[in-house]
Amino acid sequence: QRSLYEFGIMEILSKILGPLMHFFGLPEKASFLWVVTNVIGISYGAAAIMDEMDRGTLSKDEIDLINTHIGISHSNFEDLLLFTALGGWWWAMLLSRWVLVTLLVWGVRLYRSLT
């Protein structure tokens, strides 16, 4: 993770996934955490989030938004492969997760802006 910062890969990843992060209501600099929690899972993702928090890369509010997002939509790669193998429609599962989590994160942002 630190090597990715050192070689500028985190900045490239943030720029590539920036529009998607904005759509989800997440900060652009959360791209790496989003990828990690969706591909590898929440266990390693939690450790990465704690590391980012310790480094001061993300604010408490940004981390709360990421936690809100990954609470519903994490481990998409592994879960979708498993449930697709059991006969599920991967696109329906992914789309329903993303719609729900997008509404929730933007709802949290709206609530914070009103209070």
N, CA and C atoms as a LAMMPS dump frame, in Angstrom:
ITEM: TIMESTEP
0
ITEM: NUMBER OF ATOMS
345
ITEM: BOX BOUNDS ff ff ff
-5.0000000000000000e+02 5.0000000000000000e+02
-5.0000000000000000e+02 5.0000000000000000e+02
-5.0000000000000000e+02 5.0000000000000000e+02
ITEM: ATOMS id mol type element x y z
1 1 1 N 0.827 -1.187 0
2 1 2 C 0 0 0
3 1 3 C 0.871 1.251 0
4 2 1 N 1.874 1.253 0.819
5 2 2 C 2.776 2.419 0.871
6 2 3 C 3.568 2.549 -0.426
7 3 1 N 3.9 1.416 -1.041
8 3 2 C 4.608 1.451 -2.326
9 3 3 C 3.738 2.071 -3.407
10 4 1 N 2.45 1.825 -3.347
11 4 2 C 1.543 2.421 -4.32
12 4 3 C 1.543 3.943 -4.195
13 5 1 N 1.63 4.439 -2.974
14 5 2 C 1.755 5.879 -2.772
15 5 3 C 3.092 6.378 -3.305
16 6 1 N 4.135 5.643 -2.978
17 6 2 C 5.487 6.058 -3.336
18 6 3 C 5.66 6.215 -4.852
19 7 1 N 5.073 5.316 -5.603
20 7 2 C 5.237 5.337 -7.061
21 7 3 C 4.115 6.091 -7.785
22 8 1 N 3.237 6.75 -7.029
23 8 2 C 2.194 7.574 -7.633
24 8 3 C 1.01 6.809 -8.193
25 9 1 N 0.928 5.532 -7.896
26 9 2 C -0.169 4.714 -8.432
27 9 3 C -1.492 5.089 -7.785
28 10 1 N -1.456 5.507 -6.524
29 10 2 C -2.684 5.911 -5.833
30 10 3 C -3.318 7.118 -6.528
31 11 1 N -2.5 8.065 -6.951
32 11 2 C -3.021 9.245 -7.642
33 11 3 C -3.651 8.856 -8.98
34 12 1 N -3.02 7.967 -9.69
35 12 2 C -3.553 7.511 -10.978
36 12 3 C -4.88 6.788 -10.763
37 13 1 N -4.919 5.911 -9.768
38 13 2 C -6.143 5.172 -9.454
39 13 3 C -7.267 6.131 -9.058
40 14 1 N -6.936 7.148 -8.275
41 14 2 C -7.934 8.13 -7.859
42 14 3 C -8.487 8.896 -9.05
43 15 1 N -7.64 9.239 -9.998
44 15 2 C -8.102 9.972 -11.178
45 15 3 C -8.979 9.093 -12.069
46 16 1 N -8.608 7.83 -12.22
47 16 2 C -9.38 6.922 -13.064
48 16 3 C -10.758 6.644 -12.453
49 17 1 N -10.777 6.36 -11.165
50 17 2 C -12.035 6.01 -10.493
51 17 3 C -12.762 7.204 -9.894
52 18 1 N -12.219 8.406 -10.081
53 18 2 C -12.823 9.61 -9.522
54 18 3 C -14.294 9.807 -9.881
55 19 1 N -14.671 9.687 -11.159
56 19 2 C -16.089 9.858 -11.512
57 19 3 C -17.001 8.831 -10.833
58 20 1 N -16.542 7.602 -10.721
59 20 2 C -17.338 6.573 -10.044
60 20 3 C -17.465 6.88 -8.555
61 21 1 N -16.371 7.329 -7.951
62 21 2 C -16.41 7.681 -6.534
63 21 3 C -17.379 8.845 -6.31
64 22 1 N -17.349 9.823 -7.202
65 22 2 C -18.281 10.954 -7.071
66 22 3 C -19.721 10.482 -7.204
67 23 1 N -19.986 9.59 -8.144
68 23 2 C -21.329 9.039 -8.316
69 23 3 C -21.811 8.364 -7.033
70 24 1 N -20.927 7.621 -6.386
71 24 2 C -21.271 6.94 -5.139
72 24 3 C -21.33 7.885 -3.943
73 25 1 N -20.857 9.119 -4.107
74 25 2 C -20.857 10.074 -3
75 25 3 C -19.632 9.965 -2.121
76 26 1 N -18.597 9.323 -2.628
77 26 2 C -17.372 9.123 -1.856
78 26 3 C -16.282 10.069 -2.34
79 27 1 N -15.3 10.365 -1.482
80 27 2 C -14.184 11.204 -1.935
81 27 3 C -13.32 10.456 -2.943
82 28 1 N -12.748 11.207 -3.864
83 28 2 C -11.901 10.616 -4.912
84 28 3 C -10.731 9.842 -4.331
85 29 1 N -10.188 10.344 -3.227
86 29 2 C -9.017 9.691 -2.629
87 29 3 C -9.353 8.381 -1.915
88 30 1 N -10.614 7.99 -1.929
89 30 2 C -11.025 6.713 -1.336
90 30 3 C -11.016 5.577 -2.35
91 31 1 N -10.528 5.836 -3.554
92 31 2 C -10.556 4.845 -4.63
93 31 3 C -9.87 3.539 -4.244
94 32 1 N -8.68 3.644 -3.657
95 32 2 C -7.95 2.433 -3.287
96 32 3 C -8.733 1.617 -2.264
97 33 1 N -9.28 2.282 -1.268
98 33 2 C -10.052 1.57 -0.244
99 33 3 C -11.28 0.903 -0.858
100 34 1 N -11.906 1.575 -1.806
101 34 2 C -13.074 1.018 -2.475
102 34 3 C -12.689 -0.245 -3.253
103 35 1 N -11.58 -0.184 -3.969
104 35 2 C -11.123 -1.347 -4.741
105 35 3 C -10.788 -2.5 -3.804
106 36 1 N -10.058 -2.218 -2.753
107 36 2 C -9.637 -3.262 -1.818
108 36 3 C -10.845 -3.954 -1.179
109 37 1 N -11.793 -3.174 -0.68
110 37 2 C -12.933 -3.788 0.001
111 37 3 C -13.853 -4.518 -0.954
112 38 1 N -13.892 -4.115 -2.213
113 38 2 C -14.745 -4.794 -3.178
114 38 3 C -14.111 -6.039 -3.772
115 39 1 N -12.808 -6.039 -3.913
116 39 2 C -12.138 -7.187 -4.535
117 39 3 C -11.632 -8.169 -3.486
118 40 1 N -10.896 -7.679 -2.516
119 40 2 C -10.277 -8.574 -1.535
120 40 3 C -11.22 -8.884 -0.382
121 41 1 N -11.928 -7.886 0.088
122 41 2 C -12.873 -8.11 1.178
123 41 3 C -12.716 -7.098 2.285
124 42 1 N -13.599 -7.213 3.237
125 42 2 C -13.681 -6.213 4.293
126 42 3 C -12.585 -6.375 5.349
127 43 1 N -12.039 -7.55 5.506
128 43 2 C -10.99 -7.745 6.522
129 43 3 C -9.739 -6.946 6.182
130 44 1 N -9.219 -7.132 4.979
131 44 2 C -8.04 -6.363 4.576
132 44 3 C -8.421 -4.906 4.38
133 45 1 N -9.623 -4.659 3.888
134 45 2 C -10.082 -3.289 3.693
135 45 3 C -10.117 -2.504 4.987
136 46 1 N -10.532 -3.149 6.068
137 46 2 C -10.571 -2.48 7.371
138 46 3 C -9.166 -2.088 7.817
139 47 1 N -8.213 -2.958 7.592
140 47 2 C -6.824 -2.639 7.948
141 47 3 C -6.31 -1.475 7.105
142 48 1 N -6.672 -1.453 5.826
143 48 2 C -6.254 -0.35 4.949
144 48 3 C -6.908 0.956 5.384
145 49 1 N -8.165 0.9 5.792
146 49 2 C -8.862 2.095 6.266
147 49 3 C -8.198 2.622 7.535
148 50 1 N -7.856 1.736 8.435
149 50 2 C -7.181 2.159 9.666
150 50 3 C -5.831 2.799 9.355
151 51 1 N -5.124 2.254 8.384
152 51 2 C -3.838 2.824 7.998
153 51 3 C -4.027 4.224 7.413
154 52 1 N -5.022 4.384 6.549
155 52 2 C -5.293 5.7 5.967
156 52 3 C -5.698 6.7 7.053
157 53 1 N -6.458 6.23 8.017
158 53 2 C -6.897 7.089 9.112
159 53 3 C -5.688 7.522 9.948
160 54 1 N -4.796 6.594 10.251
161 54 2 C -3.601 6.913 11.035
162 54 3 C -2.696 7.91 10.302
163 55 1 N -2.653 7.804 8.979
164 55 2 C -1.813 8.696 8.183
165 55 3 C -2.461 10.066 8.004
166 56 1 N -3.755 10.167 8.294
167 56 2 C -4.455 11.442 8.137
168 56 3 C -4.835 11.753 6.708
169 57 1 N -4.856 10.747 5.87
170 57 2 C -5.2 10.945 4.462
171 57 3 C -6.663 11.318 4.28
172 58 1 N -7.518 10.738 5.098
173 58 2 C -8.957 10.976 5.004
174 58 3 C -9.489 11.519 6.325
175 59 1 N -10.497 12.373 6.22
176 59 2 C -11.109 12.923 7.433
177 59 3 C -12.063 11.897 8.053
178 60 1 N -12.502 12.182 9.272
179 60 2 C -13.438 11.278 9.954
180 60 3 C -14.743 11.159 9.17
181 61 1 N -15.233 12.266 8.639
182 61 2 C -16.473 12.223 7.852
183 61 3 C -16.312 11.382 6.588
184 62 1 N -15.163 11.502 5.939
185 62 2 C -14.906 10.711 4.731
186 62 3 C -14.819 9.224 5.063
187 63 1 N -14.193 8.911 6.166
188 63 2 C -14.098 7.508 6.582
189 63 3 C -15.476 6.964 6.944
190 64 1 N -16.302 7.792 7.581
191 64 2 C -17.672 7.363 7.889
192 64 3 C -18.457 7.062 6.614
193 65 1 N -18.278 7.877 5.582
194 65 2 C -18.961 7.627 4.312
195 65 3 C -18.478 6.318 3.677
196 66 1 N -17.184 6.086 3.741
197 66 2 C -16.642 4.84 3.186
198 66 3 C -17.188 3.64 3.96
199 67 1 N -17.223 3.749 5.278
200 67 2 C -17.766 2.652 6.092
201 67 3 C -19.238 2.414 5.795
202 68 1 N -19.991 3.489 5.582
203 68 2 C -21.395 3.348 5.213
204 68 3 C -21.514 2.594 3.891
205 69 1 N -20.663 2.97 2.95
206 69 2 C -20.694 2.332 1.633
207 69 3 C -20.321 0.848 1.704
208 70 1 N -19.202 0.549 2.352
209 70 2 C -18.746 -0.847 2.342
210 70 3 C -19.54 -1.738 3.283
211 71 1 N -20.306 -1.13 4.18
212 71 2 C -21.179 -1.948 5.029
213 71 3 C -22.207 -2.709 4.204
214 72 1 N -22.628 -2.123 3.11
215 72 2 C -23.609 -2.762 2.234
216 72 3 C -22.943 -3.407 1.028
217 73 1 N -21.979 -2.72 0.474
218 73 2 C -21.401 -3.182 -0.785
219 73 3 C -19.914 -3.471 -0.622
220 74 1 N -19.605 -4.655 -0.147
221 74 2 C -18.211 -5.075 -0.031
222 74 3 C -18.072 -6.481 -0.591
223 75 1 N -16.863 -6.836 -0.93
224 75 2 C -16.555 -8.164 -1.447
225 75 3 C -17.429 -8.537 -2.644
226 76 1 N -17.652 -7.563 -3.504
227 76 2 C -18.489 -7.814 -4.678
228 76 3 C -17.908 -8.891 -5.583
229 77 1 N -16.624 -8.901 -5.744
230 77 2 C -16.001 -9.89 -6.623
231 77 3 C -16.253 -11.311 -6.119
232 78 1 N -15.891 -11.559 -4.882
233 78 2 C -16.023 -12.906 -4.312
234 78 3 C -17.48 -13.337 -4.173
235 79 1 N -18.304 -12.466 -3.601
236 79 2 C -19.711 -12.802 -3.388
237 79 3 C -20.441 -13.051 -4.702
238 80 1 N -20.2 -12.184 -5.662
239 80 2 C -20.904 -12.344 -6.936
240 80 3 C -20.478 -13.608 -7.665
241 81 1 N -19.21 -13.959 -7.58
242 81 2 C -18.77 -15.223 -8.187
243 81 3 C -19.45 -16.418 -7.532
244 82 1 N -19.517 -16.389 -6.216
245 82 2 C -20.129 -17.487 -5.477
246 82 3 C -21.616 -17.617 -5.804
247 83 1 N -22.347 -16.513 -5.706
248 83 2 C -23.789 -16.577 -5.939
249 83 3 C -24.132 -16.806 -7.404
250 84 1 N -23.288 -16.355 -8.32
251 84 2 C -23.503 -16.644 -9.739
252 84 3 C -23.317 -18.132 -9.999
253 85 1 N -22.339 -18.736 -9.343
254 85 2 C -22.133 -20.178 -9.494
255 85 3 C -23.329 -20.97 -8.978
256 86 1 N -24.064 -20.379 -8.033
257 86 2 C -25.256 -21.036 -7.489
258 86 3 C -26.517 -20.704 -8.272
259 87 1 N -26.37 -19.921 -9.346
260 87 2 C -27.504 -19.623 -10.214
261 87 3 C -28.028 -18.208 -10.135
262 88 1 N -27.378 -17.347 -9.385
263 88 2 C -27.835 -15.959 -9.272
264 88 3 C -27.439 -15.136 -10.478
265 89 1 N -28.105 -14.026 -10.649
266 89 2 C -27.784 -13.098 -11.73
267 89 3 C -26.821 -12.062 -11.188
268 90 1 N -25.567 -12.142 -11.598
269 90 2 C -24.535 -11.268 -11.058
270 90 3 C -24.873 -9.799 -11.271
271 91 1 N -25.401 -9.459 -12.422
272 91 2 C -25.684 -8.063 -12.734
273 91 3 C -26.806 -7.517 -11.849
274 92 1 N -27.795 -8.344 -11.526
275 92 2 C -28.894 -7.899 -10.667
276 92 3 C -28.4 -7.694 -9.233
277 93 1 N -27.545 -8.594 -8.777
278 93 2 C -27.002 -8.45 -7.42
279 93 3 C -26.111 -7.223 -7.309
280 94 1 N -25.251 -7.015 -8.296
281 94 2 C -24.346 -5.875 -8.272
282 94 3 C -25.121 -4.564 -8.4
283 95 1 N -26.046 -4.523 -9.334
284 95 2 C -26.821 -3.306 -9.538
285 95 3 C -27.656 -2.951 -8.314
286 96 1 N -28.288 -3.938 -7.705
287 96 2 C -29.111 -3.65 -6.521
288 96 3 C -28.257 -3.153 -5.352
289 97 1 N -27.081 -3.723 -5.172
290 97 2 C -26.176 -3.244 -4.114
291 97 3 C -25.764 -1.807 -4.378
292 98 1 N -25.365 -1.536 -5.613
293 98 2 C -24.868 -0.202 -5.939
294 98 3 C -25.959 0.857 -5.854
295 99 1 N -27.175 0.513 -6.263
296 99 2 C -28.277 1.473 -6.16
297 99 3 C -28.567 1.766 -4.688
298 100 1 N -28.681 0.731 -3.884
299 100 2 C -28.972 0.913 -2.464
300 100 3 C -27.888 1.723 -1.765
301 101 1 N -26.646 1.384 -2.01
302 101 2 C -25.558 2.061 -1.31
303 101 3 C -25.408 3.502 -1.789
304 102 1 N -25.669 3.761 -3.05
305 102 2 C -25.591 5.129 -3.557
306 102 3 C -26.662 5.994 -2.908
307 103 1 N -27.876 5.475 -2.825
308 103 2 C -28.949 6.218 -2.157
309 103 3 C -28.623 6.46 -0.685
310 104 1 N -28.078 5.474 -0.023
311 104 2 C -27.762 5.61 1.39
312 104 3 C -26.663 6.637 1.634
313 105 1 N -25.581 6.564 0.876
314 105 2 C -24.463 7.497 1.086
315 105 3 C -24.899 8.93 0.779
316 106 1 N -25.63 9.124 -0.306
317 106 2 C -26.103 10.478 -0.608
318 106 3 C -27.119 10.939 0.427
319 107 1 N -27.89 10.014 0.981
320 107 2 C -28.805 10.364 2.069
321 107 3 C -28.062 10.82 3.309
322 108 1 N -26.969 10.138 3.634
323 108 2 C -26.131 10.539 4.777
324 108 3 C -25.539 11.918 4.524
325 109 1 N -25.062 12.139 3.307
326 109 2 C -24.496 13.459 2.966
327 109 3 C -25.555 14.552 3.07
328 110 1 N -26.762 14.273 2.604
329 110 2 C -27.853 15.241 2.69
330 110 3 C -28.186 15.542 4.149
331 111 1 N -28.289 14.489 4.957
332 111 2 C -28.584 14.657 6.378
333 111 3 C -27.519 15.532 7.056
334 112 1 N -26.257 15.272 6.754
335 112 2 C -25.173 16.058 7.357
336 112 3 C -25.231 17.521 6.925
337 113 1 N -25.607 17.753 5.687
338 113 2 C -25.65 19.129 5.207
339 113 3 C -26.833 19.901 5.813
340 114 1 N -27.89 19.176 6.196
341 114 2 C -29.054 19.832 6.78
342 114 3 C -28.926 20.059 8.294
343 115 1 N -28.015 19.328 8.924
344 115 2 C -27.869 19.484 10.374
345 115 3 C -26.648 20.308 10.732
